[in-house]
Amino acid sequence: MLIPINEFFRTLPQKCCAKCGEVVEEQADCYTTICENCHDFVTYPIGQK
Ligand SMILES: [Zn+2]
């Protein structure tokens, strides 16, 4: 059962921003799945409130 490549990508789960939960487009960066709006907050130390 071969699946068309475009259908294969459609079945992939959408990435969601780890911060705000917004759907993030697939990107080949080394960051965790975070949307552009939250990238500014990445530099904040984790665990600090
Ligand atoms: Zn976000």
mmCIF file of the protein (N, C-alpha, C, O) and its ligand, coordinates in Angstrom:
data_MODEL
# 
_entry.id   MODEL 
# 
loop_
_entity.id 
_entity.type 
_entity.pdbx_number_of_molecules 
1 polymer     1 
2 non-polymer 1 
# 
_entity_poly.entity_id                      1 
_entity_poly.type                           'polypeptide(L)' 
_entity_poly.nstd_linkage                   no 
_entity_poly.nstd_monomer                   no 
_entity_poly.pdbx_seq_one_letter_code       MLIPINEFFRTLPQKCCAKCGEVVEEQADCYTTICENCHDFVTYPIGQK 
_entity_poly.pdbx_seq_one_letter_code_can   MLIPINEFFRTLPQKCCAKCGEVVEEQADCYTTICENCHDFVTYPIGQK 
_entity_poly.pdbx_strand_id                 A 
# 
loop_
_entity_poly_seq.entity_id 
_entity_poly_seq.num 
_entity_poly_seq.mon_id 
_entity_poly_seq.hetero 
1 1  MET n 
1 2  LEU n 
1 3  ILE n 
1 4  PRO n 
1 5  ILE n 
1 6  ASN n 
1 7  GLU n 
1 8  PHE n 
1 9  PHE n 
1 10 ARG n 
1 11 THR n 
1 12 LEU n 
1 13 PRO n 
1 14 GLN n 
1 15 LYS n 
1 16 CYS n 
1 17 CYS n 
1 18 ALA n 
1 19 LYS n 
1 20 CYS n 
1 21 GLY n 
1 22 GLU n 
1 23 VAL n 
1 24 VAL n 
1 25 GLU n 
1 26 GLU n 
1 27 GLN n 
1 28 ALA n 
1 29 ASP n 
1 30 CYS n 
1 31 TYR n 
1 32 THR n 
1 33 THR n 
1 34 ILE n 
1 35 CYS n 
1 36 GLU n 
1 37 ASN n 
1 38 CYS n 
1 39 HIS n 
1 40 ASP n 
1 41 PHE n 
1 42 VAL n 
1 43 THR n 
1 44 TYR n 
1 45 PRO n 
1 46 ILE n 
1 47 GLY n 
1 48 GLN n 
1 49 LYS n 
# 
loop_
_struct_asym.id 
_struct_asym.entity_id 
A 1 
B 2 
# 
loop_
_chem_comp.id 
_chem_comp.type 
_chem_comp.mon_nstd_flag 
ALA 'L-peptide linking' y 
ARG 'L-peptide linking' y 
ASN 'L-peptide linking' y 
ASP 'L-peptide linking' y 
CYS 'L-peptide linking' y 
GLN 'L-peptide linking' y 
GLU 'L-peptide linking' y 
GLY 'peptide linking'   y 
HIS 'L-peptide linking' y 
ILE 'L-peptide linking' y 
LEU 'L-peptide linking' y 
LYS 'L-peptide linking' y 
MET 'L-peptide linking' y 
PHE 'L-peptide linking' y 
PRO 'L-peptide linking' y 
THR 'L-peptide linking' y 
TYR 'L-peptide linking' y 
VAL 'L-peptide linking' y 
ZN  non-polymer         . 
# 
_pdbx_entity_nonpoly.entity_id   2 
_pdbx_entity_nonpoly.name        ? 
_pdbx_entity_nonpoly.comp_id     ZN 
# 
_pdbx_nonpoly_scheme.asym_id         B 
_pdbx_nonpoly_scheme.entity_id       2 
_pdbx_nonpoly_scheme.mon_id          ZN 
_pdbx_nonpoly_scheme.ndb_seq_num     1 
_pdbx_nonpoly_scheme.pdb_seq_num     101 
_pdbx_nonpoly_scheme.auth_seq_num    101 
_pdbx_nonpoly_scheme.pdb_mon_id      ZN 
_pdbx_nonpoly_scheme.auth_mon_id     ZN 
_pdbx_nonpoly_scheme.pdb_strand_id   A 
_pdbx_nonpoly_scheme.pdb_ins_code    . 
# 
loop_
_atom_site.group_PDB 
_atom_site.id 
_atom_site.type_symbol 
_atom_site.label_atom_id 
_atom_site.label_alt_id 
_atom_site.label_comp_id 
_atom_site.label_asym_id 
_atom_site.label_entity_id 
_atom_site.label_seq_id 
_atom_site.pdbx_PDB_ins_code 
_atom_site.Cartn_x 
_atom_site.Cartn_y 
_atom_site.Cartn_z 
_atom_site.occupancy 
_atom_site.B_iso_or_equiv 
_atom_site.pdbx_formal_charge 
_atom_site.auth_seq_id 
_atom_site.auth_comp_id 
_atom_site.auth_asym_id 
_atom_site.auth_atom_id 
_atom_site.pdbx_PDB_model_num 
ATOM   1   N  N  . MET A 1 1  ? 0.845  -1.211 0.000  1.00 0.00 ? 1   MET A N  1 
ATOM   2   C  CA . MET A 1 1  ? 0.000  0.000  0.000  1.00 0.00 ? 1   MET A CA 1 
ATOM   3   C  C  . MET A 1 1  ? 0.871  1.248  0.000  1.00 0.00 ? 1   MET A C  1 
ATOM   4   O  O  . MET A 1 1  ? 1.338  1.690  1.050  1.00 0.00 ? 1   MET A O  1 
ATOM   5   N  N  . LEU A 1 2  ? 1.080  1.796  -1.148 1.00 0.00 ? 2   LEU A N  1 
ATOM   6   C  CA . LEU A 1 2  ? 1.880  3.010  -1.228 1.00 0.00 ? 2   LEU A CA 1 
ATOM   7   C  C  . LEU A 1 2  ? 0.995  4.228  -1.030 1.00 0.00 ? 2   LEU A C  1 
ATOM   8   O  O  . LEU A 1 2  ? -0.108 4.311  -1.570 1.00 0.00 ? 2   LEU A O  1 
ATOM   9   N  N  . ILE A 1 3  ? 1.497  5.163  -0.249 1.00 0.00 ? 3   ILE A N  1 
ATOM   10  C  CA . ILE A 1 3  ? 0.747  6.391  -0.010 1.00 0.00 ? 3   ILE A CA 1 
ATOM   11  C  C  . ILE A 1 3  ? 1.410  7.531  -0.784 1.00 0.00 ? 3   ILE A C  1 
ATOM   12  O  O  . ILE A 1 3  ? 2.623  7.716  -0.689 1.00 0.00 ? 3   ILE A O  1 
ATOM   13  N  N  . PRO A 1 4  ? 0.640  8.282  -1.536 1.00 0.00 ? 4   PRO A N  1 
ATOM   14  C  CA . PRO A 1 4  ? 1.205  9.453  -2.238 1.00 0.00 ? 4   PRO A CA 1 
ATOM   15  C  C  . PRO A 1 4  ? 1.916  10.367 -1.259 1.00 0.00 ? 4   PRO A C  1 
ATOM   16  O  O  . PRO A 1 4  ? 1.464  10.550 -0.129 1.00 0.00 ? 4   PRO A O  1 
ATOM   17  N  N  . ILE A 1 5  ? 3.027  10.941 -1.694 1.00 0.00 ? 5   ILE A N  1 
ATOM   18  C  CA . ILE A 1 5  ? 3.868  11.724 -0.791 1.00 0.00 ? 5   ILE A CA 1 
ATOM   19  C  C  . ILE A 1 5  ? 3.102  12.890 -0.189 1.00 0.00 ? 5   ILE A C  1 
ATOM   20  O  O  . ILE A 1 5  ? 3.296  13.225 0.980  1.00 0.00 ? 5   ILE A O  1 
ATOM   21  N  N  . ASN A 1 6  ? 2.239  13.506 -0.974 1.00 0.00 ? 6   ASN A N  1 
ATOM   22  C  CA . ASN A 1 6  ? 1.493  14.637 -0.435 1.00 0.00 ? 6   ASN A CA 1 
ATOM   23  C  C  . ASN A 1 6  ? 0.484  14.166 0.608  1.00 0.00 ? 6   ASN A C  1 
ATOM   24  O  O  . ASN A 1 6  ? 0.169  14.879 1.561  1.00 0.00 ? 6   ASN A O  1 
ATOM   25  N  N  . GLU A 1 7  ? -0.010 12.958 0.405  1.00 0.00 ? 7   GLU A N  1 
ATOM   26  C  CA . GLU A 1 7  ? -0.940 12.413 1.385  1.00 0.00 ? 7   GLU A CA 1 
ATOM   27  C  C  . GLU A 1 7  ? -0.199 12.039 2.660  1.00 0.00 ? 7   GLU A C  1 
ATOM   28  O  O  . GLU A 1 7  ? -0.727 12.151 3.767  1.00 0.00 ? 7   GLU A O  1 
ATOM   29  N  N  . PHE A 1 8  ? 1.034  11.593 2.476  1.00 0.00 ? 8   PHE A N  1 
ATOM   30  C  CA . PHE A 1 8  ? 1.858  11.218 3.620  1.00 0.00 ? 8   PHE A CA 1 
ATOM   31  C  C  . PHE A 1 8  ? 2.083  12.418 4.529  1.00 0.00 ? 8   PHE A C  1 
ATOM   32  O  O  . PHE A 1 8  ? 1.970  12.305 5.750  1.00 0.00 ? 8   PHE A O  1 
ATOM   33  N  N  . PHE A 1 9  ? 2.399  13.563 3.939  1.00 0.00 ? 9   PHE A N  1 
ATOM   34  C  CA . PHE A 1 9  ? 2.653  14.745 4.746  1.00 0.00 ? 9   PHE A CA 1 
ATOM   35  C  C  . PHE A 1 9  ? 1.390  15.233 5.425  1.00 0.00 ? 9   PHE A C  1 
ATOM   36  O  O  . PHE A 1 9  ? 1.429  15.807 6.513  1.00 0.00 ? 9   PHE A O  1 
ATOM   37  N  N  . ARG A 1 10 ? 0.276  14.997 4.766  1.00 0.00 ? 10  ARG A N  1 
ATOM   38  C  CA . ARG A 1 10 ? -0.990 15.432 5.356  1.00 0.00 ? 10  ARG A CA 1 
ATOM   39  C  C  . ARG A 1 10 ? -1.291 14.650 6.620  1.00 0.00 ? 10  ARG A C  1 
ATOM   40  O  O  . ARG A 1 10 ? -1.945 15.152 7.533  1.00 0.00 ? 10  ARG A O  1 
ATOM   41  N  N  . THR A 1 11 ? -0.811 13.425 6.665  1.00 0.00 ? 11  THR A N  1 
ATOM   42  C  CA . THR A 1 11 ? -1.122 12.591 7.816  1.00 0.00 ? 11  THR A CA 1 
ATOM   43  C  C  . THR A 1 11 ? -0.202 12.873 8.987  1.00 0.00 ? 11  THR A C  1 
ATOM   44  O  O  . THR A 1 11 ? -0.459 12.427 10.105 1.00 0.00 ? 11  THR A O  1 
ATOM   45  N  N  . LEU A 1 12 ? 0.871  13.612 8.736  1.00 0.00 ? 12  LEU A N  1 
ATOM   46  C  CA . LEU A 1 12 ? 1.779  13.947 9.823  1.00 0.00 ? 12  LEU A CA 1 
ATOM   47  C  C  . LEU A 1 12 ? 1.098  14.878 10.812 1.00 0.00 ? 12  LEU A C  1 
ATOM   48  O  O  . LEU A 1 12 ? 0.354  15.777 10.418 1.00 0.00 ? 12  LEU A O  1 
ATOM   49  N  N  . PRO A 1 13 ? 1.349  14.665 12.073 1.00 0.00 ? 13  PRO A N  1 
ATOM   50  C  CA . PRO A 1 13 ? 0.771  15.546 13.091 1.00 0.00 ? 13  PRO A CA 1 
ATOM   51  C  C  . PRO A 1 13 ? 1.350  16.942 12.970 1.00 0.00 ? 13  PRO A C  1 
ATOM   52  O  O  . PRO A 1 13 ? 2.544  17.111 12.722 1.00 0.00 ? 13  PRO A O  1 
ATOM   53  N  N  . GLN A 1 14 ? 0.515  17.921 13.142 1.00 0.00 ? 14  GLN A N  1 
ATOM   54  C  CA . GLN A 1 14 ? 0.993  19.294 13.042 1.00 0.00 ? 14  GLN A CA 1 
ATOM   55  C  C  . GLN A 1 14 ? 1.787  19.661 14.275 1.00 0.00 ? 14  GLN A C  1 
ATOM   56  O  O  . GLN A 1 14 ? 1.442  19.303 15.401 1.00 0.00 ? 14  GLN A O  1 
ATOM   57  N  N  . LYS A 1 15 ? 2.855  20.384 14.028 1.00 0.00 ? 15  LYS A N  1 
ATOM   58  C  CA . LYS A 1 15 ? 3.628  20.869 15.161 1.00 0.00 ? 15  LYS A CA 1 
ATOM   59  C  C  . LYS A 1 15 ? 2.904  22.029 15.816 1.00 0.00 ? 15  LYS A C  1 
ATOM   60  O  O  . LYS A 1 15 ? 2.329  22.888 15.146 1.00 0.00 ? 15  LYS A O  1 
ATOM   61  N  N  . CYS A 1 16 ? 2.945  22.035 17.104 1.00 0.00 ? 16  CYS A N  1 
ATOM   62  C  CA . CYS A 1 16 ? 2.339  23.135 17.835 1.00 0.00 ? 16  CYS A CA 1 
ATOM   63  C  C  . CYS A 1 16 ? 3.403  23.812 18.694 1.00 0.00 ? 16  CYS A C  1 
ATOM   64  O  O  . CYS A 1 16 ? 4.316  23.166 19.210 1.00 0.00 ? 16  CYS A O  1 
ATOM   65  N  N  . CYS A 1 17 ? 3.265  25.094 18.829 1.00 0.00 ? 17  CYS A N  1 
ATOM   66  C  CA . CYS A 1 17 ? 4.209  25.858 19.630 1.00 0.00 ? 17  CYS A CA 1 
ATOM   67  C  C  . CYS A 1 17 ? 4.191  25.351 21.067 1.00 0.00 ? 17  CYS A C  1 
ATOM   68  O  O  . CYS A 1 17 ? 3.130  25.177 21.666 1.00 0.00 ? 17  CYS A O  1 
ATOM   69  N  N  . ALA A 1 18 ? 5.370  25.120 21.601 1.00 0.00 ? 18  ALA A N  1 
ATOM   70  C  CA . ALA A 1 18 ? 5.472  24.603 22.966 1.00 0.00 ? 18  ALA A CA 1 
ATOM   71  C  C  . ALA A 1 18 ? 5.098  25.669 23.982 1.00 0.00 ? 18  ALA A C  1 
ATOM   72  O  O  . ALA A 1 18 ? 4.856  25.374 25.153 1.00 0.00 ? 18  ALA A O  1 
ATOM   73  N  N  . LYS A 1 19 ? 5.053  26.911 23.518 1.00 0.00 ? 19  LYS A N  1 
ATOM   74  C  CA . LYS A 1 19 ? 4.759  28.017 24.437 1.00 0.00 ? 19  LYS A CA 1 
ATOM   75  C  C  . LYS A 1 19 ? 3.288  28.380 24.419 1.00 0.00 ? 19  LYS A C  1 
ATOM   76  O  O  . LYS A 1 19 ? 2.612  28.357 25.447 1.00 0.00 ? 19  LYS A O  1 
ATOM   77  N  N  . CYS A 1 20 ? 2.801  28.717 23.222 1.00 0.00 ? 20  CYS A N  1 
ATOM   78  C  CA . CYS A 1 20 ? 1.431  29.222 23.140 1.00 0.00 ? 20  CYS A CA 1 
ATOM   79  C  C  . CYS A 1 20 ? 0.476  28.208 22.532 1.00 0.00 ? 20  CYS A C  1 
ATOM   80  O  O  . CYS A 1 20 ? -0.738 28.405 22.562 1.00 0.00 ? 20  CYS A O  1 
ATOM   81  N  N  . GLY A 1 21 ? 1.017  27.110 21.972 1.00 0.00 ? 21  GLY A N  1 
ATOM   82  C  CA . GLY A 1 21 ? 0.148  26.073 21.439 1.00 0.00 ? 21  GLY A CA 1 
ATOM   83  C  C  . GLY A 1 21 ? -0.332 26.340 20.028 1.00 0.00 ? 21  GLY A C  1 
ATOM   84  O  O  . GLY A 1 21 ? -1.126 25.574 19.482 1.00 0.00 ? 21  GLY A O  1 
ATOM   85  N  N  . GLU A 1 22 ? 0.140  27.406 19.443 1.00 0.00 ? 22  GLU A N  1 
ATOM   86  C  CA . GLU A 1 22 ? -0.265 27.727 18.079 1.00 0.00 ? 22  GLU A CA 1 
ATOM   87  C  C  . GLU A 1 22 ? 0.442  26.809 17.092 1.00 0.00 ? 22  GLU A C  1 
ATOM   88  O  O  . GLU A 1 22 ? 1.586  26.408 17.307 1.00 0.00 ? 22  GLU A O  1 
ATOM   89  N  N  . VAL A 1 23 ? -0.249 26.483 16.015 1.00 0.00 ? 23  VAL A N  1 
ATOM   90  C  CA . VAL A 1 23 ? 0.328  25.586 15.026 1.00 0.00 ? 23  VAL A CA 1 
ATOM   91  C  C  . VAL A 1 23 ? 1.525  26.251 14.361 1.00 0.00 ? 23  VAL A C  1 
ATOM   92  O  O  . VAL A 1 23 ? 1.444  27.392 13.908 1.00 0.00 ? 23  VAL A O  1 
ATOM   93  N  N  . VAL A 1 24 ? 2.630  25.526 14.310 1.00 0.00 ? 24  VAL A N  1 
ATOM   94  C  CA . VAL A 1 24 ? 3.860  26.056 13.731 1.00 0.00 ? 24  VAL A CA 1 
ATOM   95  C  C  . VAL A 1 24 ? 4.165  25.300 12.450 1.00 0.00 ? 24  VAL A C  1 
ATOM   96  O  O  . VAL A 1 24 ? 4.041  24.077 12.395 1.00 0.00 ? 24  VAL A O  1 
ATOM   97  N  N  . GLU A 1 25 ? 4.564  26.032 11.425 1.00 0.00 ? 25  GLU A N  1 
ATOM   98  C  CA . GLU A 1 25 ? 4.933  25.390 10.173 1.00 0.00 ? 25  GLU A CA 1 
ATOM   99  C  C  . GLU A 1 25 ? 6.228  24.626 10.340 1.00 0.00 ? 25  GLU A C  1 
ATOM   100 O  O  . GLU A 1 25 ? 7.101  25.001 11.124 1.00 0.00 ? 25  GLU A O  1 
ATOM   101 N  N  . GLU A 1 26 ? 6.331  23.565 9.596  1.00 0.00 ? 26  GLU A N  1 
ATOM   102 C  CA . GLU A 1 26 ? 7.530  22.734 9.672  1.00 0.00 ? 26  GLU A CA 1 
ATOM   103 C  C  . GLU A 1 26 ? 8.748  23.536 9.285  1.00 0.00 ? 26  GLU A C  1 
ATOM   104 O  O  . GLU A 1 26 ? 8.787  24.140 8.213  1.00 0.00 ? 26  GLU A O  1 
ATOM   105 N  N  . GLN A 1 27 ? 9.746  23.545 10.156 1.00 0.00 ? 27  GLN A N  1 
ATOM   106 C  CA . GLN A 1 27 ? 10.955 24.298 9.857  1.00 0.00 ? 27  GLN A CA 1 
ATOM   107 C  C  . GLN A 1 27 ? 12.170 23.469 10.232 1.00 0.00 ? 27  GLN A C  1 
ATOM   108 O  O  . GLN A 1 27 ? 12.150 22.713 11.203 1.00 0.00 ? 27  GLN A O  1 
ATOM   109 N  N  . ALA A 1 28 ? 13.214 23.621 9.458  1.00 0.00 ? 28  ALA A N  1 
ATOM   110 C  CA . ALA A 1 28 ? 14.432 22.844 9.702  1.00 0.00 ? 28  ALA A CA 1 
ATOM   111 C  C  . ALA A 1 28 ? 15.395 23.638 10.568 1.00 0.00 ? 28  ALA A C  1 
ATOM   112 O  O  . ALA A 1 28 ? 16.548 23.853 10.195 1.00 0.00 ? 28  ALA A O  1 
ATOM   113 N  N  . ASP A 1 29 ? 14.923 24.063 11.705 1.00 0.00 ? 29  ASP A N  1 
ATOM   114 C  CA . ASP A 1 29 ? 15.819 24.768 12.618 1.00 0.00 ? 29  ASP A CA 1 
ATOM   115 C  C  . ASP A 1 29 ? 16.102 23.882 13.819 1.00 0.00 ? 29  ASP A C  1 
ATOM   116 O  O  . ASP A 1 29 ? 15.504 22.818 13.974 1.00 0.00 ? 29  ASP A O  1 
ATOM   117 N  N  . CYS A 1 30 ? 17.009 24.325 14.658 1.00 0.00 ? 30  CYS A N  1 
ATOM   118 C  CA . CYS A 1 30 ? 17.443 23.482 15.771 1.00 0.00 ? 30  CYS A CA 1 
ATOM   119 C  C  . CYS A 1 30 ? 16.680 23.823 17.042 1.00 0.00 ? 30  CYS A C  1 
ATOM   120 O  O  . CYS A 1 30 ? 16.914 23.225 18.092 1.00 0.00 ? 30  CYS A O  1 
ATOM   121 N  N  . TYR A 1 31 ? 15.776 24.778 16.946 1.00 0.00 ? 31  TYR A N  1 
ATOM   122 C  CA . TYR A 1 31 ? 15.001 25.119 18.123 1.00 0.00 ? 31  TYR A CA 1 
ATOM   123 C  C  . TYR A 1 31 ? 13.951 24.058 18.377 1.00 0.00 ? 31  TYR A C  1 
ATOM   124 O  O  . TYR A 1 31 ? 13.605 23.279 17.489 1.00 0.00 ? 31  TYR A O  1 
ATOM   125 N  N  . THR A 1 32 ? 13.458 24.037 19.583 1.00 0.00 ? 32  THR A N  1 
ATOM   126 C  CA . THR A 1 32 ? 12.279 23.238 19.840 1.00 0.00 ? 32  THR A CA 1 
ATOM   127 C  C  . THR A 1 32 ? 11.121 23.882 19.106 1.00 0.00 ? 32  THR A C  1 
ATOM   128 O  O  . THR A 1 32 ? 11.245 24.995 18.594 1.00 0.00 ? 32  THR A O  1 
ATOM   129 N  N  . THR A 1 33 ? 10.022 23.204 19.052 1.00 0.00 ? 33  THR A N  1 
ATOM   130 C  CA . THR A 1 33 ? 8.908  23.699 18.268 1.00 0.00 ? 33  THR A CA 1 
ATOM   131 C  C  . THR A 1 33 ? 8.285  24.915 18.925 1.00 0.00 ? 33  THR A C  1 
ATOM   132 O  O  . THR A 1 33 ? 7.409  24.812 19.784 1.00 0.00 ? 33  THR A O  1 
ATOM   133 N  N  . ILE A 1 34 ? 8.759  26.052 18.500 1.00 0.00 ? 34  ILE A N  1 
ATOM   134 C  CA . ILE A 1 34 ? 8.242  27.301 19.044 1.00 0.00 ? 34  ILE A CA 1 
ATOM   135 C  C  . ILE A 1 34 ? 7.957  28.253 17.897 1.00 0.00 ? 34  ILE A C  1 
ATOM   136 O  O  . ILE A 1 34 ? 8.764  28.377 16.976 1.00 0.00 ? 34  ILE A O  1 
ATOM   137 N  N  . CYS A 1 35 ? 6.831  28.915 17.946 1.00 0.00 ? 35  CYS A N  1 
ATOM   138 C  CA . CYS A 1 35 ? 6.459  29.819 16.874 1.00 0.00 ? 35  CYS A CA 1 
ATOM   139 C  C  . CYS A 1 35 ? 7.294  31.102 16.940 1.00 0.00 ? 35  CYS A C  1 
ATOM   140 O  O  . CYS A 1 35 ? 7.964  31.375 17.936 1.00 0.00 ? 35  CYS A O  1 
ATOM   141 N  N  . GLU A 1 36 ? 7.236  31.868 15.874 1.00 0.00 ? 36  GLU A N  1 
ATOM   142 C  CA . GLU A 1 36 ? 8.069  33.079 15.805 1.00 0.00 ? 36  GLU A CA 1 
ATOM   143 C  C  . GLU A 1 36 ? 7.747  34.043 16.932 1.00 0.00 ? 36  GLU A C  1 
ATOM   144 O  O  . GLU A 1 36 ? 8.629  34.739 17.436 1.00 0.00 ? 36  GLU A O  1 
ATOM   145 N  N  . ASN A 1 37 ? 6.496  34.082 17.321 1.00 0.00 ? 37  ASN A N  1 
ATOM   146 C  CA . ASN A 1 37 ? 6.099  35.006 18.378 1.00 0.00 ? 37  ASN A CA 1 
ATOM   147 C  C  . ASN A 1 37 ? 6.774  34.677 19.698 1.00 0.00 ? 37  ASN A C  1 
ATOM   148 O  O  . ASN A 1 37 ? 6.999  35.558 20.527 1.00 0.00 ? 37  ASN A O  1 
ATOM   149 N  N  . CYS A 1 38 ? 7.091  33.420 19.887 1.00 0.00 ? 38  CYS A N  1 
ATOM   150 C  CA . CYS A 1 38 ? 7.668  32.995 21.160 1.00 0.00 ? 38  CYS A CA 1 
ATOM   151 C  C  . CYS A 1 38 ? 9.181  32.873 21.091 1.00 0.00 ? 38  CYS A C  1 
ATOM   152 O  O  . CYS A 1 38 ? 9.827  32.651 22.115 1.00 0.00 ? 38  CYS A O  1 
ATOM   153 N  N  . HIS A 1 39 ? 9.751  33.013 19.915 1.00 0.00 ? 39  HIS A N  1 
ATOM   154 C  CA . HIS A 1 39 ? 11.204 32.886 19.782 1.00 0.00 ? 39  HIS A CA 1 
ATOM   155 C  C  . HIS A 1 39 ? 11.926 33.910 20.652 1.00 0.00 ? 39  HIS A C  1 
ATOM   156 O  O  . HIS A 1 39 ? 13.034 33.656 21.123 1.00 0.00 ? 39  HIS A O  1 
ATOM   157 N  N  . ASP A 1 40 ? 11.308 35.053 20.865 1.00 0.00 ? 40  ASP A N  1 
ATOM   158 C  CA . ASP A 1 40 ? 11.947 36.098 21.648 1.00 0.00 ? 40  ASP A CA 1 
ATOM   159 C  C  . ASP A 1 40 ? 12.107 35.686 23.098 1.00 0.00 ? 40  ASP A C  1 
ATOM   160 O  O  . ASP A 1 40 ? 12.933 36.239 23.824 1.00 0.00 ? 40  ASP A O  1 
ATOM   161 N  N  . PHE A 1 41 ? 11.314 34.714 23.515 1.00 0.00 ? 41  PHE A N  1 
ATOM   162 C  CA . PHE A 1 41 ? 11.350 34.309 24.915 1.00 0.00 ? 41  PHE A CA 1 
ATOM   163 C  C  . PHE A 1 41 ? 12.235 33.102 25.139 1.00 0.00 ? 41  PHE A C  1 
ATOM   164 O  O  . PHE A 1 41 ? 12.400 32.644 26.269 1.00 0.00 ? 41  PHE A O  1 
ATOM   165 N  N  . VAL A 1 42 ? 12.797 32.593 24.075 1.00 0.00 ? 42  VAL A N  1 
ATOM   166 C  CA . VAL A 1 42 ? 13.592 31.374 24.178 1.00 0.00 ? 42  VAL A CA 1 
ATOM   167 C  C  . VAL A 1 42 ? 14.801 31.576 25.074 1.00 0.00 ? 42  VAL A C  1 
ATOM   168 O  O  . VAL A 1 42 ? 15.258 30.649 25.744 1.00 0.00 ? 42  VAL A O  1 
ATOM   169 N  N  . THR A 1 43 ? 15.310 32.796 25.077 1.00 0.00 ? 43  THR A N  1 
ATOM   170 C  CA . THR A 1 43 ? 16.534 33.044 25.840 1.00 0.00 ? 43  THR A CA 1 
ATOM   171 C  C  . THR A 1 43 ? 16.291 33.058 27.338 1.00 0.00 ? 43  THR A C  1 
ATOM   172 O  O  . THR A 1 43 ? 17.238 33.018 28.124 1.00 0.00 ? 43  THR A O  1 
ATOM   173 N  N  . TYR A 1 44 ? 15.025 33.116 27.739 1.00 0.00 ? 44  TYR A N  1 
ATOM   174 C  CA . TYR A 1 44 ? 14.753 33.090 29.165 1.00 0.00 ? 44  TYR A CA 1 
ATOM   175 C  C  . TYR A 1 44 ? 15.111 31.733 29.758 1.00 0.00 ? 44  TYR A C  1 
ATOM   176 O  O  . TYR A 1 44 ? 14.814 30.702 29.154 1.00 0.00 ? 44  TYR A O  1 
ATOM   177 N  N  . PRO A 1 45 ? 15.725 31.713 30.895 1.00 0.00 ? 45  PRO A N  1 
ATOM   178 C  CA . PRO A 1 45 ? 16.089 30.458 31.547 1.00 0.00 ? 45  PRO A CA 1 
ATOM   179 C  C  . PRO A 1 45 ? 14.839 29.641 31.841 1.00 0.00 ? 45  PRO A C  1 
ATOM   180 O  O  . PRO A 1 45 ? 13.821 30.164 32.293 1.00 0.00 ? 45  PRO A O  1 
ATOM   181 N  N  . ILE A 1 46 ? 14.945 28.363 31.575 1.00 0.00 ? 46  ILE A N  1 
ATOM   182 C  CA . ILE A 1 46 ? 13.803 27.498 31.833 1.00 0.00 ? 46  ILE A CA 1 
ATOM   183 C  C  . ILE A 1 46 ? 13.666 27.259 33.333 1.00 0.00 ? 46  ILE A C  1 
ATOM   184 O  O  . ILE A 1 46 ? 14.658 27.015 34.020 1.00 0.00 ? 46  ILE A O  1 
ATOM   185 N  N  . GLY A 1 47 ? 12.471 27.327 33.825 1.00 0.00 ? 47  GLY A N  1 
ATOM   186 C  CA . GLY A 1 47 ? 12.242 27.049 35.230 1.00 0.00 ? 47  GLY A CA 1 
ATOM   187 C  C  . GLY A 1 47 ? 12.166 28.306 36.069 1.00 0.00 ? 47  GLY A C  1 
ATOM   188 O  O  . GLY A 1 47 ? 11.830 28.259 37.252 1.00 0.00 ? 47  GLY A O  1 
ATOM   189 N  N  . GLN A 1 48 ? 12.486 29.453 35.435 1.00 0.00 ? 48  GLN A N  1 
ATOM   190 C  CA . GLN A 1 48 ? 12.415 30.697 36.198 1.00 0.00 ? 48  GLN A CA 1 
ATOM   191 C  C  . GLN A 1 48 ? 11.070 31.350 35.987 1.00 0.00 ? 48  GLN A C  1 
ATOM   192 O  O  . GLN A 1 48 ? 10.598 31.453 34.855 1.00 0.00 ? 48  GLN A O  1 
ATOM   193 N  N  . LYS A 1 49 ? 10.447 31.792 37.069 1.00 0.00 ? 49  LYS A N  1 
ATOM   194 C  CA . LYS A 1 49 ? 9.164  32.445 36.936 1.00 0.00 ? 49  LYS A CA 1 
ATOM   195 C  C  . LYS A 1 49 ? 9.265  33.917 37.326 1.00 0.00 ? 49  LYS A C  1 
ATOM   196 O  O  . LYS A 1 49 ? 8.269  34.638 37.277 1.00 0.00 ? 49  LYS A O  1 
HETATM 197 ZN ZN . ZN  B 2 .  ? 4.138  30.484 20.332 1.00 0.00 2 101 ZN  A ZN 1 
# 
